Amino acid sequence: MGVSDGDDRLGRRRRSGQDAGRSSGGNSTLVYFGCEDCSVEEGRVTKSGGRIHKNKFSISQYGFISLVIDTEGNMFGLHSMK
């Protein structure tokens, strides 16, 4: 973690050191939404202007996941058992 460098004008903490200049999503938590079938939801993402980062793939006995990106550049996951 970087060292605190004070607050910006919006009250957020500024960081210096290794975290300074790091883009969001490079080392953060990824939220997964459960769904009936990842493939169906991938279609909804693209129709809404988002894009697919990694198409549906198996995670063994735990089901399937897809990684998608919304219209604002935020990545999230989809999880299904079929």
C-alpha positions in Angstrom: 0.0 0.0 0.0 1.1 3.5 -0.7 1.6 6.2 1.8 -1.2 8.7 2.4 -0.5 12.0 0.7 -3.4 14.0 2.1 -7.0 14.5 0.8 -8.0 15.6 -2.7 -10.7 18.3 -3.1 -13.4 15.6 -2.9 -12.2 14.3 0.4 -10.7 11.1 -1.0 -7.3 10.0 0.2 -4.5 10.5 -2.3 -1.8 7.8 -2.4 1.8 8.0 -3.2 4.2 5.1 -3.7 3.3 1.8 -5.4 -0.5 2.6 -5.5 -0.1 6.0 -7.1 -1.3 6.0 -10.7 -2.7 2.4 -10.6 -5.8 2.1 -12.6 -8.9 0.6 -11.0 -9.6 -3.0 -11.5 -6.0 -4.0 -11.7 -5.9 -5.5 -8.2 -9.3 -5.4 -6.8 -12.3 -7.5 -5.7 -14.4 -9.0 -8.5 -18.2 -9.3 -8.0 -20.0 -12.3 -9.4 -23.7 -12.4 -10.1 -25.5 -15.8 -10.1 -27.6 -16.6 -13.1 -29.4 -19.5 -14.8 -27.0 -19.6 -17.8 -23.9 -17.4 -18.4 -24.3 -17.6 -22.1 -27.7 -16.0 -22.0 -26.5 -13.2 -19.8 -23.5 -12.6 -22.0 -26.0 -11.8 -24.8 -27.7 -9.3 -22.6 -24.4 -7.6 -21.8 -23.5 -7.1 -25.4 -27.0 -5.9 -26.4 -26.7 -3.3 -23.6 -23.4 -2.0 -24.9 -21.0 -3.9 -22.7 -18.4 -6.4 -23.9 -17.2 -9.9 -23.1 -13.7 -10.2 -21.6 -13.7 -14.0 -21.3 -16.6 -16.2 -22.7 -18.3 -18.8 -20.5 -15.9 -21.4 -19.3 -16.0 -24.3 -16.9 -14.7 -24.1 -13.3 -15.1 -27.9 -12.8 -17.8 -29.2 -10.5 -18.4 -25.6 -9.4 -20.2 -24.7 -12.6 -19.3 -22.0 -15.2 -18.3 -18.4 -15.2 -18.0 -15.5 -17.7 -16.1 -12.3 -17.2 -17.8 -9.2 -18.7 -17.3 -5.5 -18.8 -20.1 -2.9 -18.5 -20.4 0.3 -20.5 -18.3 2.2 -17.9 -15.4 -0.2 -18.0 -16.2 -2.1 -14.8 -15.5 -5.9 -15.0 -17.8 -8.3 -13.2 -18.4 -12.0 -13.3 -21.4 -14.2 -14.1 -21.8 -17.6 -12.5 -24.1 -20.5 -13.4 -24.3 -24.2 -12.8 -25.3 -25.0 -16.5 
